[in-house]
Amino acid sequence: MRAFEFDDIVDEWRGSERPYLEFLRKESLSVGLYVLPAGSVDRQEPHTEDEVYYVAEGEGVINVSGEDRPVRSGSIIFVDKGAKHFFHLVTKDLALLVFFAPAEGSNAAPRSSQLSLS
């Protein structure tokens, strides 16, 4: 068994200086903490895996495939793989637990076979 304390994960994230900290990874699942400060811009791209967000703290709006929905502490959002999505109008710092199934990036094509548009 592995168990985690949210405050410990936040402390580790603070030391990382990155918006996303993956803290659990298995072949079938990965989990991380994604933090967006109030007023920030979410620049994520669609993922190749299904994704669930749990809003642990904060308030804002998520846009999934052109549809906006307000989110706040306690909100749970499912995003289909490949769906364009982003958070915006972040009025209180968002701390999001992010669950990918299978693990983030595991369905992505290997870099050597990806089409380059440059």
Order of alpha helices (4+ residues) and beta strands (2+ residues): alpha-beta-beta-beta-beta-beta-beta
